[in-house]
Amino acid sequence: MKKNLNYNLFFLILSSILFTLFSSCKKVNEQQMDSDYFELTANDSDIGKIISIPEKCKITNKKILVLFGYNFNSPETVKNLTDLLEKNFGLESDGGLIYPLTYPNDFKHNSNNYVNDLYSILQSNDRELSAVVILGAPEKTHLALARNQDKWNDLVPYPVAALFPQDEGLGLESTCDFVLDKGQTEHAAFSDNAGEEIEAETIQEAPQILLSTVSYLSKIQNSLPRDSTIQQHAKQMFKDFKISYYVDTETGLPSVNHFVLK
C-alpha cells in the first residue's frame, strides 16, 4: 500500500514538472515567433498612391537590391522612390531591407563595363540577396543576369523582377522571374507625343508598382516558378492594377512571364 502511494506521488510530481516545462517552452516559442515579424505600414507620399494595408515581413539579414535605371534615375525620382522605400522597408545603411543602386551613378560610366559591374554586384559576398528588382532596366541588363544564372547553374535562389525595362524583352524573359511593361493605350499610340505620355504615366504609377513588388517578394523564399502559375503571383502582386500577358508582335504568342500593365 505504501509502495503504491509513493508511486502515485512520484507520478503526480513528474506530471506537474512536465506540464510546467511544456507551458514555458510554448510561451517562449510564441514570443520568439512574434519577435521574428514586424509591421510594415505604408506612409503618405506626394509621388502617388501607395499601399495602405500594413503587411508583415519576416526579419532577415538578406537584402532586396533595387536598381533605378532609365526613366527612374533622375536625382528627384531616385530621392522620392528611395525615401518611399526607406519609410516602408528601411535601407541597408540603417539596418533595413533595401539595397538601392542607381544607373549609371553607381556603375562605371563606360557602358561596356556595365554588364561586369552588375554581375559583380550580384556575385559579391558583401551581402546576401533575397530579391532583385530592376526599375527601367538599361540595355544589356539581361546579359549580366544571364551570367548570374550561369554562375548559379540556372538555379538563382532569389526572384528577379524587371519593371518598365528598356532592355531586350526576350532576353529579360529568359533571365527574370517576371517582367512588367507599360502597354500603349489607343490614344497614346496615335499621339504626336505618345512616348512622353506613356513615360509620364509610367513614372506616376511606379511608386505603387514598386512597393507592391518589393512587399510581395519580401515574403518569397526562393525564385518564382517559370510556368503558368506565375500568373497567380502576378495577380496577387498587382491586384490593384489590370494586367495581361505580353503578346509577341511577330509570332502572336503570349509570354509566360511577361506582363503588360493596362
Buried (B, 14 or more C-beta within 10 A) or exposed (E): EEEEEEEEEEEEEEEEEEEEEEEEEEEEEEEEEEEEEEEBEBEEBEBBBBBEEEBEBEEEEBBBBBBBBBBBBEEEBBEBBBBBBBBBBBBBEEEBBBBBBBBBEBBEEEEEEBBBBBBBBBEEEEEEBBBBBBBBBBBBBBBBBBBBBEEBEEEBEBBBBBBBBEBBBEBBBBBBBBBBBBBBBEEBEEBEEBEEBBBEBBBEBBBBBBBBBBBBBBEBEEBBEBEEEBBEBBEEBBEEBEBEBBEBEEEEEEBBBBBBBE
